[in-house]
Amino acid sequence: MFNWFRGKTKTKDVAKDRLRVVLMQDRLSLSQGLMEEIKDEVIMAISKYVEIDRPGIEFTWKETDRKRALVANIPVISIKRGANSNDRVTQRSY
């Protein structure tokens, strides 16, 4: 029964976060297409050096007093030995 109430809160929080992102993109004059281009380019650049878990990637906007930041949470599976190499270094636990 209590899980049902938590689910409602989570849905509300997700909707609130989505609205916040849309409003911030609007203030920054970023179209959804441009935002997707930025995400794709960040992923391509990082993929040169590490193998990433694409389904786990999250991009969010954070806003403080006078600054806005694009925050990327990119799960790393392994680190590549060289920029153009297929060699992998085993994943380390930190």
PDB file of N, CA, C and O in Angstrom:
ATOM      1  N   MET A   1       0.811  -1.188   0.000  1.00  0.00           N
ATOM      2  CA  MET A   1       0.000   0.000   0.000  1.00  0.00           C
ATOM      3  C   MET A   1       0.861   1.262   0.000  1.00  0.00           C
ATOM      4  O   MET A   1       0.559   2.214  -0.719  1.00  0.00           O
ATOM      5  N   PHE A   2       1.920   1.278   0.791  1.00  0.00           N
ATOM      6  CA  PHE A   2       2.773   2.454   0.848  1.00  0.00           C
ATOM      7  C   PHE A   2       3.551   2.657  -0.438  1.00  0.00           C
ATOM      8  O   PHE A   2       3.855   3.797  -0.791  1.00  0.00           O
ATOM      9  N   ASN A   3       3.886   1.583  -1.152  1.00  0.00           N
ATOM     10  CA  ASN A   3       4.577   1.719  -2.436  1.00  0.00           C
ATOM     11  C   ASN A   3       3.727   2.496  -3.431  1.00  0.00           C
ATOM     12  O   ASN A   3       4.254   3.230  -4.267  1.00  0.00           O
ATOM     13  N   TRP A   4       2.421   2.335  -3.339  1.00  0.00           N
ATOM     14  CA  TRP A   4       1.531   3.043  -4.245  1.00  0.00           C
ATOM     15  C   TRP A   4       1.676   4.550  -4.051  1.00  0.00           C
ATOM     16  O   TRP A   4       1.715   5.305  -5.023  1.00  0.00           O
ATOM     17  N   PHE A   5       1.757   4.986  -2.795  1.00  0.00           N
ATOM     18  CA  PHE A   5       1.919   6.414  -2.524  1.00  0.00           C
ATOM     19  C   PHE A   5       3.269   6.916  -2.990  1.00  0.00           C
ATOM     20  O   PHE A   5       3.366   8.024  -3.518  1.00  0.00           O
ATOM     21  N   ARG A   6       4.304   6.129  -2.808  1.00  0.00           N
ATOM     22  CA  ARG A   6       5.634   6.532  -3.270  1.00  0.00           C
ATOM     23  C   ARG A   6       5.663   6.673  -4.782  1.00  0.00           C
ATOM     24  O   ARG A   6       6.309   7.577  -5.311  1.00  0.00           O
ATOM     25  N   GLY A   7       4.968   5.785  -5.480  1.00  0.00           N
ATOM     26  CA  GLY A   7       4.919   5.858  -6.937  1.00  0.00           C
ATOM     27  C   GLY A   7       4.330   7.175  -7.416  1.00  0.00           C
ATOM     28  O   GLY A   7       4.809   7.757  -8.389  1.00  0.00           O
ATOM     29  N   LYS A   8       3.294   7.642  -6.738  1.00  0.00           N
ATOM     30  CA  LYS A   8       2.671   8.922  -7.084  1.00  0.00           C
ATOM     31  C   LYS A   8       3.659  10.072  -6.909  1.00  0.00           C
ATOM     32  O   LYS A   8       3.755  10.957  -7.759  1.00  0.00           O
ATOM     33  N   THR A   9       4.381  10.047  -5.813  1.00  0.00           N
ATOM     34  CA  THR A   9       5.356  11.103  -5.559  1.00  0.00           C
ATOM     35  C   THR A   9       6.437  11.093  -6.623  1.00  0.00           C
ATOM     36  O   THR A   9       6.844  12.148  -7.110  1.00  0.00           O
ATOM     37  N   LYS A  10       6.903   9.912  -6.985  1.00  0.00           N
ATOM     38  CA  LYS A  10       7.955   9.812  -7.985  1.00  0.00           C
ATOM     39  C   LYS A  10       7.460  10.361  -9.322  1.00  0.00           C
ATOM     40  O   LYS A  10       8.185  11.099  -9.989  1.00  0.00           O
ATOM     41  N   THR A  11       6.254  10.018  -9.715  1.00  0.00           N
ATOM     42  CA  THR A  11       5.691  10.517 -10.969  1.00  0.00           C
ATOM     43  C   THR A  11       5.601  12.039 -10.938  1.00  0.00           C
ATOM     44  O   THR A  11       5.921  12.707 -11.921  1.00  0.00           O
ATOM     45  N   LYS A  12       5.171  12.573  -9.819  1.00  0.00           N
ATOM     46  CA  LYS A  12       5.077  14.027  -9.669  1.00  0.00           C
ATOM     47  C   LYS A  12       6.456  14.668  -9.791  1.00  0.00           C
ATOM     48  O   LYS A  12       6.615  15.691 -10.457  1.00  0.00           O
ATOM     49  N   ASP A  13       7.447  14.063  -9.144  1.00  0.00           N
ATOM     50  CA  ASP A  13       8.806  14.601  -9.188  1.00  0.00           C
ATOM     51  C   ASP A  13       9.388  14.545 -10.595  1.00  0.00           C
ATOM     52  O   ASP A  13      10.067  15.478 -11.025  1.00  0.00           O
ATOM     53  N   VAL A  14       9.127  13.459 -11.310  1.00  0.00           N
ATOM     54  CA  VAL A  14       9.611  13.331 -12.688  1.00  0.00           C
ATOM     55  C   VAL A  14       8.977  14.410 -13.559  1.00  0.00           C
ATOM     56  O   VAL A  14       9.665  15.053 -14.351  1.00  0.00           O
ATOM     57  N   ALA A  15       7.684  14.608 -13.416  1.00  0.00           N
ATOM     58  CA  ALA A  15       6.993  15.636 -14.203  1.00  0.00           C
ATOM     59  C   ALA A  15       7.533  17.027 -13.871  1.00  0.00           C
ATOM     60  O   ALA A  15       7.709  17.859 -14.761  1.00  0.00           O
ATOM     61  N   LYS A  16       7.790  17.269 -12.608  1.00  0.00           N
ATOM     62  CA  LYS A  16       8.332  18.557 -12.176  1.00  0.00           C
ATOM     63  C   LYS A  16       9.717  18.789 -12.773  1.00  0.00           C
ATOM     64  O   LYS A  16      10.014  19.885 -13.248  1.00  0.00           O
ATOM     65  N   ASP A  17      10.568  17.759 -12.751  1.00  0.00           N
ATOM     66  CA  ASP A  17      11.906  17.873 -13.333  1.00  0.00           C
ATOM     67  C   ASP A  17      11.842  18.114 -14.834  1.00  0.00           C
ATOM     68  O   ASP A  17      12.599  18.925 -15.368  1.00  0.00           O
ATOM     69  N   ARG A  18      10.945  17.418 -15.514  1.00  0.00           N
ATOM     70  CA  ARG A  18      10.805  17.610 -16.964  1.00  0.00           C
ATOM     71  C   ARG A  18      10.370  19.040 -17.282  1.00  0.00           C
ATOM     72  O   ARG A  18      10.888  19.660 -18.211  1.00  0.00           O
ATOM     73  N   LEU A  19       9.430  19.551 -16.518  1.00  0.00           N
ATOM     74  CA  LEU A  19       8.979  20.927 -16.728  1.00  0.00           C
ATOM     75  C   LEU A  19      10.116  21.906 -16.476  1.00  0.00           C
ATOM     76  O   LEU A  19      10.287  22.870 -17.223  1.00  0.00           O
ATOM     77  N   ARG A  20      10.889  21.663 -15.432  1.00  0.00           N
ATOM     78  CA  ARG A  20      12.030  22.530 -15.111  1.00  0.00           C
ATOM     79  C   ARG A  20      13.024  22.552 -16.267  1.00  0.00           C
ATOM     80  O   ARG A  20      13.535  23.613 -16.626  1.00  0.00           O
ATOM     81  N   VAL A  21      13.301  21.378 -16.855  1.00  0.00           N
ATOM     82  CA  VAL A  21      14.235  21.293 -17.984  1.00  0.00           C
ATOM     83  C   VAL A  21      13.685  22.047 -19.191  1.00  0.00           C
ATOM     84  O   VAL A  21      14.419  22.783 -19.852  1.00  0.00           O
ATOM     85  N   VAL A  22      12.414  21.870 -19.476  1.00  0.00           N
ATOM     86  CA  VAL A  22      11.802  22.555 -20.618  1.00  0.00           C
ATOM     87  C   VAL A  22      11.858  24.069 -20.426  1.00  0.00           C
ATOM     88  O   VAL A  22      12.180  24.801 -21.362  1.00  0.00           O
ATOM     89  N   LEU A  23      11.549  24.535 -19.232  1.00  0.00           N
ATOM     90  CA  LEU A  23      11.598  25.979 -18.962  1.00  0.00           C
ATOM     91  C   LEU A  23      13.014  26.526 -19.071  1.00  0.00           C
ATOM     92  O   LEU A  23      13.222  27.623 -19.590  1.00  0.00           O
ATOM     93  N   MET A  24      13.986  25.764 -18.584  1.00  0.00           N
ATOM     94  CA  MET A  24      15.374  26.220 -18.663  1.00  0.00           C
ATOM     95  C   MET A  24      15.847  26.242 -20.119  1.00  0.00           C
ATOM     96  O   MET A  24      16.535  27.174 -20.534  1.00  0.00           O
ATOM     97  N   GLN A  25      15.480  25.216 -20.894  1.00  0.00           N
ATOM     98  CA  GLN A  25      15.846  25.208 -22.309  1.00  0.00           C
ATOM     99  C   GLN A  25      15.237  26.412 -23.013  1.00  0.00           C
ATOM    100  O   GLN A  25      15.871  27.024 -23.873  1.00  0.00           O
ATOM    101  N   ASP A  26      14.012  26.747 -22.646  1.00  0.00           N
ATOM    102  CA  ASP A  26      13.351  27.895 -23.246  1.00  0.00           C
ATOM    103  C   ASP A  26      14.087  29.186 -22.895  1.00  0.00           C
ATOM    104  O   ASP A  26      14.291  30.036 -23.761  1.00  0.00           O
ATOM    105  N   ARG A  27      14.485  29.339 -21.639  1.00  0.00           N
ATOM    106  CA  ARG A  27      15.224  30.536 -21.216  1.00  0.00           C
ATOM    107  C   ARG A  27      16.565  30.641 -21.922  1.00  0.00           C
ATOM    108  O   ARG A  27      17.037  31.741 -22.209  1.00  0.00           O
ATOM    109  N   LEU A  28      17.179  29.499 -22.201  1.00  0.00           N
ATOM    110  CA  LEU A  28      18.477  29.492 -22.875  1.00  0.00           C
ATOM    111  C   LEU A  28      18.331  29.553 -24.392  1.00  0.00           C
ATOM    112  O   LEU A  28      19.329  29.590 -25.111  1.00  0.00           O
ATOM    113  N   SER A  29      17.105  29.563 -24.876  1.00  0.00           N
ATOM    114  CA  SER A  29      16.814  29.550 -26.314  1.00  0.00           C
ATOM    115  C   SER A  29      17.399  28.314 -26.986  1.00  0.00           C
ATOM    116  O   SER A  29      17.914  28.391 -28.102  1.00  0.00           O
ATOM    117  N   LEU A  30      17.318  27.171 -26.302  1.00  0.00           N
ATOM    118  CA  LEU A  30      17.786  25.904 -26.868  1.00  0.00           C
ATOM    119  C   LEU A  30      16.592  25.118 -27.380  1.00  0.00           C
ATOM    120  O   LEU A  30      15.665  24.824 -26.625  1.00  0.00           O
ATOM    121  N   SER A  31      16.616  24.780 -28.655  1.00  0.00           N
ATOM    122  CA  SER A  31      15.558  23.932 -29.180  1.00  0.00           C
ATOM    123  C   SER A  31      15.837  22.492 -28.759  1.00  0.00           C
ATOM    124  O   SER A  31      16.963  22.152 -28.395  1.00  0.00           O
ATOM    125  N   GLN A  32      14.820  21.661 -28.810  1.00  0.00           N
ATOM    126  CA  GLN A  32      15.009  20.246 -28.468  1.00  0.00           C
ATOM    127  C   GLN A  32      16.015  19.612 -29.427  1.00  0.00           C
ATOM    128  O   GLN A  32      16.812  18.769 -29.017  1.00  0.00           O
ATOM    129  N   GLY A  33      15.983  20.010 -30.701  1.00  0.00           N
ATOM    130  CA  GLY A  33      16.931  19.479 -31.682  1.00  0.00           C
ATOM    131  C   GLY A  33      18.368  19.831 -31.351  1.00  0.00           C
ATOM    132  O   GLY A  33      19.258  18.987 -31.453  1.00  0.00           O
ATOM    133  N   LEU A  34      18.599  21.082 -30.952  1.00  0.00           N
ATOM    134  CA  LEU A  34      19.948  21.502 -30.577  1.00  0.00           C
ATOM    135  C   LEU A  34      20.411  20.769 -29.325  1.00  0.00           C
ATOM    136  O   LEU A  34      21.575  20.383 -29.222  1.00  0.00           O
ATOM    137  N   MET A  35      19.504  20.578 -28.377  1.00  0.00           N
ATOM    138  CA  MET A  35      19.849  19.842 -27.159  1.00  0.00           C
ATOM    139  C   MET A  35      20.264  18.414 -27.496  1.00  0.00           C
ATOM    140  O   MET A  35      21.228  17.898 -26.930  1.00  0.00           O
ATOM    141  N   GLU A  36      19.553  17.781 -28.400  1.00  0.00           N
ATOM    142  CA  GLU A  36      19.898  16.416 -28.819  1.00  0.00           C
ATOM    143  C   GLU A  36      21.255  16.391 -29.520  1.00  0.00           C
ATOM    144  O   GLU A  36      22.031  15.455 -29.330  1.00  0.00           O
ATOM    145  N   GLU A  37      21.547  17.412 -30.327  1.00  0.00           N
ATOM    146  CA  GLU A  37      22.860  17.496 -30.987  1.00  0.00           C
ATOM    147  C   GLU A  37      23.979  17.598 -29.960  1.00  0.00           C
ATOM    148  O   GLU A  37      25.010  16.937 -30.090  1.00  0.00           O
ATOM    149  N   ILE A  38      23.778  18.420 -28.948  1.00  0.00           N
ATOM    150  CA  ILE A  38      24.784  18.568 -27.894  1.00  0.00           C
ATOM    151  C   ILE A  38      25.016  17.225 -27.212  1.00  0.00           C
ATOM    152  O   ILE A  38      26.161  16.814 -27.020  1.00  0.00           O
ATOM    153  N   LYS A  39      23.936  16.541 -26.845  1.00  0.00           N
ATOM    154  CA  LYS A  39      24.053  15.231 -26.193  1.00  0.00           C
ATOM    155  C   LYS A  39      24.813  14.251 -27.078  1.00  0.00           C
ATOM    156  O   LYS A  39      25.720  13.562 -26.610  1.00  0.00           O
ATOM    157  N   ASP A  40      24.445  14.187 -28.363  1.00  0.00           N
ATOM    158  CA  ASP A  40      25.100  13.254 -29.290  1.00  0.00           C
ATOM    159  C   ASP A  40      26.591  13.547 -29.417  1.00  0.00           C
ATOM    160  O   ASP A  40      27.405  12.624 -29.435  1.00  0.00           O
ATOM    161  N   GLU A  41      26.951  14.823 -29.504  1.00  0.00           N
ATOM    162  CA  GLU A  41      28.368  15.180 -29.641  1.00  0.00           C
ATOM    163  C   GLU A  41      29.158  14.867 -28.376  1.00  0.00           C
ATOM    164  O   GLU A  41      30.304  14.427 -28.458  1.00  0.00           O
ATOM    165  N   VAL A  42      28.563  15.088 -27.214  1.00  0.00           N
ATOM    166  CA  VAL A  42      29.236  14.741 -25.957  1.00  0.00           C
ATOM    167  C   VAL A  42      29.461  13.233 -25.894  1.00  0.00           C
ATOM    168  O   VAL A  42      30.547  12.780 -25.531  1.00  0.00           O
ATOM    169  N   ILE A  43      28.447  12.463 -26.244  1.00  0.00           N
ATOM    170  CA  ILE A  43      28.557  11.000 -26.227  1.00  0.00           C
ATOM    171  C   ILE A  43      29.621  10.527 -27.212  1.00  0.00           C
ATOM    172  O   ILE A  43      30.418   9.649 -26.881  1.00  0.00           O
ATOM    173  N   MET A  44      29.647  11.097 -28.422  1.00  0.00           N
ATOM    174  CA  MET A  44      30.661  10.706 -29.411  1.00  0.00           C
ATOM    175  C   MET A  44      32.061  11.025 -28.918  1.00  0.00           C
ATOM    176  O   MET A  44      32.971  10.212 -29.078  1.00  0.00           O
ATOM    177  N   ALA A  45      32.249  12.194 -28.320  1.00  0.00           N
ATOM    178  CA  ALA A  45      33.576  12.587 -27.836  1.00  0.00           C
ATOM    179  C   ALA A  45      34.049  11.659 -26.724  1.00  0.00           C
ATOM    180  O   ALA A  45      35.197  11.214 -26.741  1.00  0.00           O
ATOM    181  N   ILE A  46      33.201  11.366 -25.776  1.00  0.00           N
ATOM    182  CA  ILE A  46      33.583  10.506 -24.657  1.00  0.00           C
ATOM    183  C   ILE A  46      33.795   9.069 -25.113  1.00  0.00           C
ATOM    184  O   ILE A  46      34.647   8.364 -24.573  1.00  0.00           O
ATOM    185  N   SER A  47      33.027   8.632 -26.102  1.00  0.00           N
ATOM    186  CA  SER A  47      33.139   7.258 -26.605  1.00  0.00           C
ATOM    187  C   SER A  47      34.498   6.966 -27.233  1.00  0.00           C
ATOM    188  O   SER A  47      34.867   5.801 -27.377  1.00  0.00           O
ATOM    189  N   LYS A  48      35.243   7.992 -27.608  1.00  0.00           N
ATOM    190  CA  LYS A  48      36.587   7.788 -28.151  1.00  0.00           C
ATOM    191  C   LYS A  48      37.524   7.223 -27.092  1.00  0.00           C
ATOM    192  O   LYS A  48      38.488   6.530 -27.417  1.00  0.00           O
ATOM    193  N   TYR A  49      37.242   7.515 -25.827  1.00  0.00           N
ATOM    194  CA  TYR A  49      38.161   7.175 -24.745  1.00  0.00           C
ATOM    195  C   TYR A  49      37.642   6.099 -23.796  1.00  0.00           C
ATOM    196  O   TYR A  49      38.429   5.401 -23.157  1.00  0.00           O
ATOM    197  N   VAL A  50      36.328   5.965 -23.705  1.00  0.00           N
ATOM    198  CA  VAL A  50      35.751   4.966 -22.806  1.00  0.00           C
ATOM    199  C   VAL A  50      34.565   4.282 -23.471  1.00  0.00           C
ATOM    200  O   VAL A  50      33.905   4.853 -24.339  1.00  0.00           O
ATOM    201  N   GLU A  51      34.307   3.050 -23.049  1.00  0.00           N
ATOM    202  CA  GLU A  51      33.103   2.349 -23.479  1.00  0.00           C
ATOM    203  C   GLU A  51      32.022   2.709 -22.472  1.00  0.00           C
ATOM    204  O   GLU A  51      32.213   2.560 -21.265  1.00  0.00           O
ATOM    205  N   ILE A  52      30.887   3.182 -22.972  1.00  0.00           N
ATOM    206  CA  ILE A  52      29.846   3.666 -22.071  1.00  0.00           C
ATOM    207  C   ILE A  52      28.579   2.829 -22.172  1.00  0.00           C
ATOM    208  O   ILE A  52      28.342   2.147 -23.170  1.00  0.00           O
ATOM    209  N   ASP A  53      27.778   2.895 -21.126  1.00  0.00           N
ATOM    210  CA  ASP A  53      26.477   2.223 -21.073  1.00  0.00           C
ATOM    211  C   ASP A  53      25.430   3.221 -21.564  1.00  0.00           C
ATOM    212  O   ASP A  53      24.890   3.996 -20.775  1.00  0.00           O
ATOM    213  N   ARG A  54      25.145   3.202 -22.854  1.00  0.00           N
ATOM    214  CA  ARG A  54      24.263   4.212 -23.457  1.00  0.00           C
ATOM    215  C   ARG A  54      22.875   4.289 -22.829  1.00  0.00           C
ATOM    216  O   ARG A  54      22.375   5.393 -22.612  1.00  0.00           O
ATOM    217  N   PRO A  55      22.225   3.148 -22.524  1.00  0.00           N
ATOM    218  CA  PRO A  55      20.891   3.268 -21.910  1.00  0.00           C
ATOM    219  C   PRO A  55      20.908   3.958 -20.538  1.00  0.00           C
ATOM    220  O   PRO A  55      19.884   4.484 -20.101  1.00  0.00           O
ATOM    221  N   GLY A  56      22.045   3.959 -19.869  1.00  0.00           N
ATOM    222  CA  GLY A  56      22.126   4.554 -18.541  1.00  0.00           C
ATOM    223  C   GLY A  56      22.491   6.027 -18.522  1.00  0.00           C
ATOM    224  O   GLY A  56      22.590   6.622 -17.449  1.00  0.00           O
ATOM    225  N   ILE A  57      22.693   6.630 -19.691  1.00  0.00           N
ATOM    226  CA  ILE A  57      23.117   8.034 -19.765  1.00  0.00           C
ATOM    227  C   ILE A  57      21.968   8.966 -19.389  1.00  0.00           C
ATOM    228  O   ILE A  57      20.831   8.789 -19.827  1.00  0.00           O
ATOM    229  N   GLU A  58      22.291   9.956 -18.569  1.00  0.00           N
ATOM    230  CA  GLU A  58      21.306  10.970 -18.181  1.00  0.00           C
ATOM    231  C   GLU A  58      21.926  12.358 -18.321  1.00  0.00           C
ATOM    232  O   GLU A  58      23.048  12.594 -17.873  1.00  0.00           O
ATOM    233  N   PHE A  59      21.199  13.257 -18.936  1.00  0.00           N
ATOM    234  CA  PHE A  59      21.598  14.661 -19.016  1.00  0.00           C
ATOM    235  C   PHE A  59      20.539  15.469 -18.276  1.00  0.00           C
ATOM    236  O   PHE A  59      19.343  15.302 -18.515  1.00  0.00           O
ATOM    237  N   THR A  60      20.979  16.336 -17.386  1.00  0.00           N
ATOM    238  CA  THR A  60      20.040  17.186 -16.658  1.00  0.00           C
ATOM    239  C   THR A  60      20.582  18.608 -16.601  1.00  0.00           C
ATOM    240  O   THR A  60      21.783  18.839 -16.746  1.00  0.00           O
ATOM    241  N   TRP A  61      19.689  19.539 -16.392  1.00  0.00           N
ATOM    242  CA  TRP A  61      20.063  20.935 -16.193  1.00  0.00           C
ATOM    243  C   TRP A  61      19.994  21.241 -14.714  1.00  0.00           C
ATOM    244  O   TRP A  61      19.030  20.874 -14.042  1.00  0.00           O
ATOM    245  N   LYS A  62      21.004  21.907 -14.209  1.00  0.00           N
ATOM    246  CA  LYS A  62      21.024  22.371 -12.821  1.00  0.00           C
ATOM    247  C   LYS A  62      21.156  23.884 -12.858  1.00  0.00           C
ATOM    248  O   LYS A  62      21.853  24.439 -13.708  1.00  0.00           O
ATOM    249  N   GLU A  63      20.491  24.531 -11.945  1.00  0.00           N
ATOM    250  CA  GLU A  63      20.559  25.993 -11.905  1.00  0.00           C
ATOM    251  C   GLU A  63      20.856  26.437 -10.480  1.00  0.00           C
ATOM    252  O   GLU A  63      20.199  26.007  -9.532  1.00  0.00           O
ATOM    253  N   THR A  64      21.854  27.300 -10.342  1.00  0.00           N
ATOM    254  CA  THR A  64      22.162  27.907  -9.048  1.00  0.00           C
ATOM    255  C   THR A  64      21.818  29.382  -9.142  1.00  0.00           C
ATOM    256  O   THR A  64      21.076  29.782 -10.040  1.00  0.00           O
ATOM    257  N   ASP A  65      22.328  30.181  -8.255  1.00  0.00           N
ATOM    258  CA  ASP A  65      21.973  31.603  -8.216  1.00  0.00           C
ATOM    259  C   ASP A  65      22.062  32.292  -9.575  1.00  0.00           C
ATOM    260  O   ASP A  65      21.085  32.874 -10.046  1.00  0.00           O
ATOM    261  N   ARG A  66      23.220  32.224 -10.193  1.00  0.00           N
ATOM    262  CA  ARG A  66      23.406  32.938 -11.464  1.00  0.00           C
ATOM    263  C   ARG A  66      23.930  32.057 -12.578  1.00  0.00           C
ATOM    264  O   ARG A  66      24.216  32.544 -13.672  1.00  0.00           O
ATOM    265  N   LYS A  67      24.058  30.767 -12.316  1.00  0.00           N
ATOM    266  CA  LYS A  67      24.668  29.892 -13.318  1.00  0.00           C
ATOM    267  C   LYS A  67      23.760  28.719 -13.646  1.00  0.00           C
ATOM    268  O   LYS A  67      23.023  28.216 -12.799  1.00  0.00           O
ATOM    269  N   ARG A  68      23.837  28.307 -14.886  1.00  0.00           N
ATOM    270  CA  ARG A  68      23.143  27.101 -15.334  1.00  0.00           C
ATOM    271  C   ARG A  68      24.202  26.115 -15.788  1.00  0.00           C
ATOM    272  O   ARG A  68      25.207  26.500 -16.385  1.00  0.00           O
ATOM    273  N   ALA A  69      23.971  24.838 -15.502  1.00  0.00           N
ATOM    274  CA  ALA A  69      24.948  23.818 -15.879  1.00  0.00           C
ATOM    275  C   ALA A  69      24.234  22.624 -16.493  1.00  0.00           C
ATOM    276  O   ALA A  69      23.174  22.203 -16.029  1.00  0.00           O
ATOM    277  N   LEU A  70      24.835  22.093 -17.541  1.00  0.00           N
ATOM    278  CA  LEU A  70      24.381  20.838 -18.120  1.00  0.00           C
ATOM    279  C   LEU A  70      25.189  19.752 -17.427  1.00  0.00           C
ATOM    280  O   LEU A  70      26.416  19.725 -17.528  1.00  0.00           O
ATOM    281  N   VAL A  71      24.511  18.867 -16.732  1.00  0.00           N
ATOM    282  CA  VAL A  71      25.176  17.816 -15.967  1.00  0.00           C
ATOM    283  C   VAL A  71      24.931  16.488 -16.669  1.00  0.00           C
ATOM    284  O   VAL A  71      23.791  16.114 -16.944  1.00  0.00           O
ATOM    285  N   ALA A  72      26.024  15.784 -16.953  1.00  0.00           N
ATOM    286  CA  ALA A  72      25.931  14.491 -17.630  1.00  0.00           C
ATOM    287  C   ALA A  72      26.327  13.383 -16.669  1.00  0.00           C
ATOM    288  O   ALA A  72      27.389  13.440 -16.048  1.00  0.00           O
ATOM    289  N   ASN A  73      25.477  12.380 -16.549  1.00  0.00           N
ATOM    290  CA  ASN A  73      25.779  11.183 -15.783  1.00  0.00           C
ATOM    291  C   ASN A  73      25.953  10.074 -16.814  1.00  0.00           C
ATOM    292  O   ASN A  73      24.977   9.589 -17.385  1.00  0.00           O
ATOM    293  N   ILE A  74      27.209   9.674 -17.050  1.00  0.00           N
ATOM    294  CA  ILE A  74      27.526   8.721 -18.111  1.00  0.00           C
ATOM    295  C   ILE A  74      28.215   7.506 -17.501  1.00  0.00           C
ATOM    296  O   ILE A  74      29.392   7.582 -17.148  1.00  0.00           O
ATOM    297  N   PRO A  75      27.500   6.382 -17.371  1.00  0.00           N
ATOM    298  CA  PRO A  75      28.106   5.179 -16.802  1.00  0.00           C
ATOM    299  C   PRO A  75      29.210   4.636 -17.713  1.00  0.00           C
ATOM    300  O   PRO A  75      28.992   4.414 -18.904  1.00  0.00           O
ATOM    301  N   VAL A  76      30.386   4.427 -17.141  1.00  0.00           N
ATOM    302  CA  VAL A  76      31.539   3.928 -17.890  1.00  0.00           C
ATOM    303  C   VAL A  76      31.672   2.428 -17.658  1.00  0.00           C
ATOM    304  O   VAL A  76      31.715   1.966 -16.518  1.00  0.00           O
ATOM    305  N   ILE A  77      31.736   1.670 -18.759  1.00  0.00           N
ATOM    306  CA  ILE A  77      31.904   0.219 -18.681  1.00  0.00           C
ATOM    307  C   ILE A  77      33.382  -0.123 -18.590  1.00  0.00           C
ATOM    308  O   ILE A  77      33.796  -0.912 -17.740  1.00  0.00           O
ATOM    309  N   SER A  78      34.174   0.476 -19.472  1.00  0.00           N
ATOM    310  CA  SER A  78      35.618   0.245 -19.446  1.00  0.00           C
ATOM    311  C   SER A  78      36.328   1.417 -20.105  1.00  0.00           C
ATOM    312  O   SER A  78      35.719   2.214 -20.819  1.00  0.00           O
ATOM    313  N   ILE A  79      37.624   1.503 -19.851  1.00  0.00           N
ATOM    314  CA  ILE A  79      38.437   2.576 -20.408  1.00  0.00           C
ATOM    315  C   ILE A  79      39.261   2.013 -21.554  1.00  0.00           C
ATOM    316  O   ILE A  79      39.864   0.947 -21.427  1.00  0.00           O
ATOM    317  N   LYS A  80      39.286   2.726 -22.667  1.00  0.00           N
ATOM    318  CA  LYS A  80      40.063   2.288 -23.823  1.00  0.00           C
ATOM    319  C   LYS A  80      41.521   2.664 -23.614  1.00  0.00           C
ATOM    320  O   LYS A  80      41.814   3.712 -23.039  1.00  0.00           O
ATOM    321  N   ARG A  81      42.428   1.828 -24.071  1.00  0.00           N
ATOM    322  CA  ARG A  81      43.868   2.084 -23.893  1.00  0.00           C
ATOM    323  C   ARG A  81      44.339   3.266 -24.730  1.00  0.00           C
ATOM    324  O   ARG A  81      45.177   4.048 -24.280  1.00  0.00           O
ATOM    325  N   GLY A  82      43.815   3.404 -25.931  1.00  0.00           N
ATOM    326  CA  GLY A  82      44.207   4.507 -26.803  1.00  0.00           C
ATOM    327  C   GLY A  82      42.978   5.084 -27.462  1.00  0.00           C
ATOM    328  O   GLY A  82      41.936   4.433 -27.542  1.00  0.00           O
ATOM    329  N   ALA A  83      43.104   6.298 -27.928  1.00  0.00           N
ATOM    330  CA  ALA A  83      41.950   6.972 -28.528  1.00  0.00           C
ATOM    331  C   ALA A  83      41.390   6.205 -29.710  1.00  0.00           C
ATOM    332  O   ALA A  83      40.176   6.199 -29.912  1.00  0.00           O
ATOM    333  N   ASN A  84      42.239   5.559 -30.497  1.00  0.00           N
ATOM    334  CA  ASN A  84      41.778   4.836 -31.677  1.00  0.00           C
ATOM    335  C   ASN A  84      41.929   3.331 -31.528  1.00  0.00           C
ATOM    336  O   ASN A  84      41.866   2.596 -32.514  1.00  0.00           O
ATOM    337  N   SER A  85      42.126   2.877 -30.317  1.00  0.00           N
ATOM    338  CA  SER A  85      42.372   1.463 -30.072  1.00  0.00           C
ATOM    339  C   SER A  85      41.109   0.765 -29.601  1.00  0.00           C
ATOM    340  O   SER A  85      40.261   1.367 -28.942  1.00  0.00           O
ATOM    341  N   ASN A  86      40.994  -0.509 -29.946  1.00  0.00           N
ATOM    342  CA  ASN A  86      39.884  -1.311 -29.458  1.00  0.00           C
ATOM    343  C   ASN A  86      40.247  -2.018 -28.162  1.00  0.00           C
ATOM    344  O   ASN A  86      39.410  -2.703 -27.574  1.00  0.00           O
ATOM    345  N   ASP A  87      41.499  -1.858 -27.707  1.00  0.00           N
ATOM    346  CA  ASP A  87      41.925  -2.470 -26.456  1.00  0.00           C
ATOM    347  C   ASP A  87      41.170  -1.842 -25.300  1.00  0.00           C
ATOM    348  O   ASP A  87      40.899  -0.641 -25.300  1.00  0.00           O
ATOM    349  N   ARG A  88      40.835  -2.655 -24.322  1.00  0.00           N
ATOM    350  CA  ARG A  88      40.103  -2.171 -23.162  1.00  0.00           C
ATOM    351  C   ARG A  88      40.900  -2.452 -21.887  1.00  0.00           C
ATOM    352  O   ARG A  88      41.608  -3.454 -21.785  1.00  0.00           O
ATOM    353  N   VAL A  89      40.771  -1.576 -20.956  1.00  0.00           N
ATOM    354  CA  VAL A  89      41.312  -1.790 -19.625  1.00  0.00           C
ATOM    355  C   VAL A  89      40.143  -2.273 -18.785  1.00  0.00           C
ATOM    356  O   VAL A  89      39.030  -1.768 -18.925  1.00  0.00           O
ATOM    357  N   THR A  90      40.377  -3.229 -17.928  1.00  0.00           N
ATOM    358  CA  THR A  90      39.271  -3.760 -17.140  1.00  0.00           C
ATOM    359  C   THR A  90      38.685  -2.683 -16.244  1.00  0.00           C
ATOM    360  O   THR A  90      39.373  -1.754 -15.821  1.00  0.00           O
ATOM    361  N   GLN A  91      37.410  -2.829 -15.969  1.00  0.00           N
ATOM    362  CA  GLN A  91      36.711  -1.855 -15.137  1.00  0.00           C
ATOM    363  C   GLN A  91      37.199  -1.967 -13.700  1.00  0.00           C
ATOM    364  O   GLN A  91      37.404  -3.065 -13.182  1.00  0.00           O
ATOM    365  N   ARG A  92      37.377  -0.834 -13.077  1.00  0.00           N
ATOM    366  CA  ARG A  92      37.833  -0.802 -11.692  1.00  0.00           C
ATOM    367  C   ARG A  92      36.676  -0.424 -10.785  1.00  0.00           C
ATOM    368  O   ARG A  92      35.809   0.365 -11.159  1.00  0.00           O
ATOM    369  N   SER A  93      36.671  -0.989  -9.603  1.00  0.00           N
ATOM    370  CA  SER A  93      35.672  -0.614  -8.600  1.00  0.00           C
ATOM    371  C   SER A  93      36.275   0.438  -7.691  1.00  0.00           C
ATOM    372  O   SER A  93      37.378   0.266  -7.172  1.00  0.00           O
ATOM    373  N   TYR A  94      35.554   1.516  -7.504  1.00  0.00           N
ATOM    374  CA  TYR A  94      36.039   2.594  -6.639  1.00  0.00           C
ATOM    375  C   TYR A  94      35.193   2.690  -5.401  1.00  0.00           C
ATOM    376  O   TYR A  94      35.443   3.540  -4.547  1.00  0.00           O
TER     377      TYR A  94
END
